[in-house]
Each structure stands twice: as structure tokens, then as C-alpha cells.
């Protein structure tokens, strides 16, 4: 397999089960989002992937974030695009390896994992049907060239952000909401009075959204 991962098998086994693929944030690892796997619906394969770039001490990243002399942050777009395609390949590997319904794939990303979720889903909407994008934003540079011409008729996104997020400004999330809707993607966007984290209400809302969609 391309990526290291944790798996929770579905408690309700079918011929083919849907997949929730969890993508953690910068400096975290596959155990982070997996901690709430037991709270997610029983019929899913829940797989939490470890990002490919090691930062040491159990910390990983989907791509480097560097600071210049003026302390401006900038993302390593080349690494981000590589991770985008690694995730797309990993989905194919999982479908080949496990009895997963290829037409029922959901990405759940937090922070940098959320940014990658947008990149993968908008680049390859035939591979991903749903995205839960928490505390992230759409970076169009990470998507493939010409992604705007893709067919997004089967893609649905639940995006959420904390209004006092000190890591990724709320304005970036609000601009992403507009940009995603302009692409014709069905999107639900919610804000919560928290910082860079997942509020209990946020978890409850996206879980309900999953059940309804």
C-alpha cells in the first residue's frame, strides 16, 4: 500500500461497503482523527491515512509549509500535488484490496487534510462522492490543471470552520465557500465559535450530513 493507515472494519458487513477516508492535519498522524472512528456510522470502512512526509516524533505532513524572512507562510505546491495523486492512488488500492463500494467514497479532512480533500475531489470527482472539509480551504493550485471543467454533479461537500481560527483565517474558508459553489458543487457550509479544532456540534452536524447524503 502507498500509505500507512489504520482501519476500522464495518460493523454491518455488505457485499460492498462505503469508505470514510480520514486525512489528518499538518504535524499530526493517523491516530488523530481515528480517535472518533467508533462514533461514526457502522456500515463504513473507516481508514485513517498517515501523510507521507515525516516531521519527526510521530508528526507527518501532506506537504511542507515554509516561512520566508518576513515570516510569510507558503506551501510547497509540488509536494501538495504529489500527495494529491498519492491519495487518489491509495483510494484505488483500497478498492482493489477491500470490499469497498467505489461509488461511495467520502474524504474527511482536517486542516491540511481538508485542503488535500478539496484538491483530490475537485481533480478526480469520479473517485470521490463526498467531502467533509473541516478547518481548511480551497487552494486551486493543488488541483489538476483544468479541474474547473470536471463534472461535479455527483460531488457533495460539507465544509466547516471556526470563527476564531488562529491558524487558517475564517475569510479563507468564506472565500472557498463562494469558489466551490461557483463550480456548481453542492456545498453545505457551517461556522462554529471555536478556534482551529472540531467543535462537538461540528462533529454532530457532519455526522448527520453523512447519514442524509
VEXDREN-2710 file (C-alpha; in Angstrom, 1 decimal):
% VEXDREN-2710
k/r/px/py/pz
1/UNK/0.0/0.0/0.0
2/UNK/1.1/3.5/-0.8
3/UNK/0.3/5.0/2.6
4/UNK/0.4/3.7/6.2
5/UNK/-3.1/3.5/7.7
6/UNK/-5.4/2.4/10.5
7/UNK/-8.7/0.6/9.7
8/UNK/-12.0/0.1/11.5
9/UNK/-13.9/-2.6/9.6
10/UNK/-17.7/-2.0/9.2
11/UNK/-19.8/-3.4/11.9
12/UNK/-22.5/-4.1/9.3
13/UNK/-21.0/-6.1/6.5
14/UNK/-22.4/-5.9/3.0
15/UNK/-21.1/-7.2/-0.4
16/UNK/-19.5/-3.7/-0.8
17/UNK/-19.3/-1.2/2.0
18/UNK/-18.8/2.6/1.8
19/UNK/-15.5/4.1/2.8
20/UNK/-14.6/7.1/5.0
21/UNK/-11.0/8.1/4.4
22/UNK/-9.6/10.3/7.2
23/UNK/-6.9/12.8/6.3
24/UNK/-5.1/14.4/9.3
25/UNK/-3.6/17.9/9.6
26/UNK/-0.1/19.2/9.5
27/UNK/2.2/17.8/12.2
28/UNK/-0.3/15.1/13.3
29/UNK/-0.7/11.4/12.4
30/UNK/-3.2/8.7/11.5
31/UNK/-4.2/8.2/15.1
32/UNK/-5.6/11.7/15.5
33/UNK/-8.9/11.6/13.5
34/UNK/-9.2/7.8/14.1
35/UNK/-10.0/8.6/17.7
36/UNK/-13.6/9.3/16.8
37/UNK/-14.0/6.3/14.4
38/UNK/-16.2/4.5/17.0
39/UNK/-18.7/7.4/16.8
40/UNK/-19.1/7.1/13.0
41/UNK/-21.8/5.1/11.2
42/UNK/-21.5/1.3/11.4
43/UNK/-21.7/0.5/7.8
44/UNK/-18.5/2.3/6.8
45/UNK/-14.9/1.1/6.4
46/UNK/-13.1/3.8/8.3
47/UNK/-9.5/4.2/7.2
48/UNK/-7.2/6.9/8.6
49/UNK/-4.1/7.5/6.4
50/UNK/-0.7/8.8/7.5
51/UNK/0.7/11.7/5.4
52/UNK/3.9/10.8/3.5
53/UNK/6.3/13.4/4.8
54/UNK/7.8/12.9/8.2
55/UNK/8.5/15.8/10.5
56/UNK/9.9/13.5/13.2
57/UNK/8.5/12.4/16.6
58/UNK/5.3/10.9/15.1
59/UNK/4.4/14.0/13.2
60/UNK/3.7/14.0/9.5
61/UNK/2.6/16.4/6.7
62/UNK/1.0/16.2/3.3
63/UNK/3.3/19.0/2.2
64/UNK/5.8/21.4/3.7
65/UNK/4.8/24.8/5.0
66/UNK/7.8/27.1/4.9
67/UNK/8.4/30.6/6.2
68/UNK/10.4/33.3/4.4
69/UNK/12.5/36.0/6.0
70/UNK/9.4/38.2/6.6
71/UNK/7.6/35.2/8.3
72/UNK/5.2/34.8/5.4
73/UNK/3.9/31.2/5.2
74/UNK/4.0/29.5/1.8
75/UNK/3.0/26.0/0.8
76/UNK/5.2/23.5/-1.2
77/UNK/2.7/23.1/-4.1
78/UNK/4.8/20.4/-5.7
79/UNK/4.7/18.3/-2.6
80/UNK/1.0/19.0/-2.2
81/UNK/0.3/17.9/-5.8
82/UNK/2.3/14.7/-5.3
83/UNK/0.2/14.0/-2.1
84/UNK/-3.0/14.7/-4.0
85/UNK/-2.1/11.9/-6.5
86/UNK/-0.8/9.6/-3.8
87/UNK/-4.2/9.8/-2.1
88/UNK/-6.0/9.2/-5.4
89/UNK/-3.8/6.1/-5.9
90/UNK/-4.4/5.0/-2.3
91/UNK/-8.2/5.0/-2.9
92/UNK/-7.7/2.7/-5.9
93/UNK/-5.5/0.4/-3.9
94/UNK/-8.1/0.2/-1.1
95/UNK/-10.9/-0.6/-3.6
96/UNK/-8.7/-3.4/-5.0
97/UNK/-7.8/-4.8/-1.6
98/UNK/-11.1/-4.5/0.3
99/UNK/-14.8/-4.9/-0.5
100/UNK/-15.3/-1.2/-0.8
101/UNK/-18.1/0.4/-2.9
102/UNK/-16.2/2.5/-5.4
103/UNK/-19.2/4.7/-5.8
104/UNK/-19.5/5.6/-2.1
105/UNK/-16.2/7.2/-1.1
106/UNK/-16.0/10.1/1.4
107/UNK/-12.9/12.1/2.4
108/UNK/-12.9/13.6/5.8
109/UNK/-10.1/16.1/6.2
110/UNK/-8.9/18.4/9.0
111/UNK/-6.8/21.5/8.3
112/UNK/-4.1/20.4/5.8
113/UNK/-6.0/17.2/5.3
114/UNK/-9.0/19.3/4.4
115/UNK/-7.0/21.3/1.8
116/UNK/-5.9/18.0/0.3
117/UNK/-9.5/16.7/0.3
118/UNK/-10.6/19.6/-1.8
119/UNK/-7.7/19.0/-4.2
120/UNK/-8.4/15.3/-4.6
121/UNK/-12.2/15.6/-5.0
122/UNK/-12.1/18.5/-7.5
123/UNK/-9.3/16.9/-9.5
124/UNK/-10.9/13.4/-9.6
125/UNK/-14.6/13.8/-8.9
126/UNK/-15.2/10.3/-10.3
127/UNK/-13.2/8.8/-7.4
128/UNK/-14.8/10.8/-4.6
129/UNK/-18.5/11.4/-3.9
130/UNK/-18.4/13.3/-0.7
131/UNK/-16.0/15.5/1.3
132/UNK/-16.1/16.7/4.8
133/UNK/-13.6/19.7/4.9
134/UNK/-13.0/20.9/8.4
135/UNK/-10.9/24.0/9.2
136/UNK/-9.4/24.1/5.7
137/UNK/-9.8/26.0/2.4
138/UNK/-9.7/25.5/-1.3
139/UNK/-6.2/26.0/-2.8
140/UNK/-6.8/25.8/-6.6
141/UNK/-3.1/25.4/-7.2
142/UNK/-3.2/21.9/-5.6
143/UNK/-5.9/20.7/-8.1
144/UNK/-5.0/19.5/-11.6
145/UNK/-4.9/21.9/-14.5
146/UNK/-8.4/22.4/-16.0
147/UNK/-10.2/20.9/-13.0
148/UNK/-12.9/23.6/-13.4
149/UNK/-14.1/21.6/-16.5
150/UNK/-14.8/18.4/-14.5
151/UNK/-18.3/17.0/-13.9
152/UNK/-19.2/17.7/-10.3
153/UNK/-22.8/16.6/-10.5
154/UNK/-22.2/13.7/-8.1
155/UNK/-20.0/15.6/-5.6
156/UNK/-21.2/16.9/-2.3
157/UNK/-19.2/18.9/0.3
158/UNK/-19.7/19.7/3.9
159/UNK/-17.3/22.5/4.9
160/UNK/-16.9/23.9/8.4
161/UNK/-14.6/26.4/10.1
162/UNK/-14.1/28.1/13.5
163/UNK/-14.9/31.8/13.5
164/UNK/-11.8/32.5/15.7
165/UNK/-9.4/30.1/13.9
166/UNK/-5.9/31.4/14.6
167/UNK/-4.2/29.1/12.0
168/UNK/-6.3/29.4/8.9
169/UNK/-8.3/32.7/8.8
170/UNK/-12.1/32.4/8.6
171/UNK/-12.0/34.7/5.5
172/UNK/-10.2/31.9/3.6
173/UNK/-13.0/29.5/4.3
174/UNK/-15.7/32.0/3.3
175/UNK/-13.9/32.7/0.0
176/UNK/-13.7/28.9/-0.6
177/UNK/-17.4/28.6/0.0
178/UNK/-18.1/31.1/-2.8
179/UNK/-15.5/29.5/-5.1
180/UNK/-16.8/25.9/-4.6
181/UNK/-20.4/27.0/-5.2
182/UNK/-19.3/28.8/-8.4
183/UNK/-18.0/25.4/-9.7
184/UNK/-21.6/24.1/-9.3
185/UNK/-20.7/21.8/-6.4
186/UNK/-23.4/21.0/-3.8
187/UNK/-22.0/22.5/-0.6
188/UNK/-23.2/22.9/2.9
189/UNK/-21.0/25.5/4.9
190/UNK/-21.2/26.0/8.6
191/UNK/-19.3/28.1/11.1
192/UNK/-18.7/27.5/14.9
193/UNK/-17.5/29.8/17.6
194/UNK/-14.2/27.9/18.1
195/UNK/-10.5/28.1/17.1
196/UNK/-8.6/25.6/15.0
197/UNK/-10.4/22.5/16.1
198/UNK/-13.5/20.4/15.7
199/UNK/-16.4/21.5/18.0
200/UNK/-18.8/18.8/19.3
201/UNK/-21.6/20.5/17.3
202/UNK/-19.4/20.3/14.2
203/UNK/-19.0/16.6/14.6
204/UNK/-22.7/16.1/15.2
205/UNK/-23.6/18.2/12.1
206/UNK/-21.3/16.4/9.7
207/UNK/-22.3/13.0/11.0
208/UNK/-25.9/13.9/10.4
209/UNK/-25.0/15.2/6.9
210/UNK/-23.3/11.9/6.1
211/UNK/-26.4/9.9/7.2
212/UNK/-28.6/12.2/5.0
213/UNK/-26.3/12.2/1.9
END
